[in-house]
Amino acid sequence: MSNEVKRGRPPKAETLPVRLNTAYWPLDGRGRQDEGSEIELPADEARGIVEKGLAVRNDAF
């Protein structure tokens, strides 16, 4: 393995699509999202709100 620094774009953060069961303010500061909105969130944030019942996954997993 090489210890070279890779140049170019940083890796894209994993996101997951969710459908909101209630209004929600995403942590990225984009503003309030209404109930029923279908949005993409960072994977950790998406998993957290799904576990709390605030949203459901909106993909074919």
Buried (B, 14 or more C-beta within 10 A) or exposed (E): EEEEEEEEEEEEEEEBBBBBBEEBEBEEEEEEBEEEBEBEBBEEBBBBBBEEEBBEEBEEE
